[in-house]
């Protein structure tokens, strides 16, 4: 896990604000390059690739909330099922 991801993960889990490089959180939402990629809502956690099926977006979502995103032949996947890389997926 990258240092940026670890620091943002700690802040997100604690519900505090933090910005490290291109990633930030207010404790409820995590943004990567100003795109919301993780959010807490009504006691649930959701993640999205925000239309950016990139190694960095997958590393952040997988590292912070264990989203399980990966790519097969250019298709965004989660738990070996295709996903829309713009959709919010309930993680927990």
N, C-alpha and C positions, 0 to 999 in steps of 0.2 A: 504494500500500500504506500502510495506517495505521501510525503510529509504534509502537503497541502490537504489531501483527503483526510488524513488522520486528524489534523487540527480542526477542520470544518466539522468532521464527524463528532468530535468531543463537544464543540459548541452547540451543534444541532441537538444532540442528546441532552445537553444541559439546559437547552432553551435560551441560549444567550447569543448575542450578535458577535460576528467575527468576519473579517475579510482577509483572505490570503491570496495574493496574486489575482487570478481571474475568477475566483470562486468566493462567494459570500453567503452568509446566512443571517437571518434575524431570529433564529431559534425555532421558527415555524416553517420557513421556506428556504431552500438552498437554490442559489442561482449560479450558473456557469455562463460567463460572457453575457450577463443580463437576461438569460433564459431560465425560467423556473424549471428545475429538474426533479426536485423532491419537495413534498409538502406534507404537513400534518393537518388533518381535517377531521373533526368530530371523533377524535380518538384513533383514527386510522392513519396509516402512512401510505402515500402514493408516490410513484416515480414515473418519469417519462424521459424519452431521449430528446424531446422538444424539437423533433425533426432533424436532429443531428446524430446520426448513427456513426459516431466517431469513437476511436479508442479512448479519448479523454472523457467523453460523456459517459461511456460505459464504465470506465474505471471509477468515476465519481459516484455514480448511482450504485454500483456493485460494492464499492468500498464503504460507503456511508450507510446504506440500508440493505445490503445483500440482495439487490434487485434481481440478479440472475440473468442480466441481459448479455447476449452474445450475438455474433453474426455468422450466418452460413450462406455462402455464395451471394453476399450483398444484402441478404434479408435479415432484418432485425428479428431476434428470437428471444424467448424467455421460456425456460423449462422445455426446450425443444419444440415450442409452438411459435409460429409466426406472430409478430405483433406489429401494429401500426406504430411507427416511430414518433408519431404526434400524439398518441393516446396516453392518458393517465392510467396506470396499472396499479391496482390495490396490492400492496406488498404485505401489509399486516393491519 
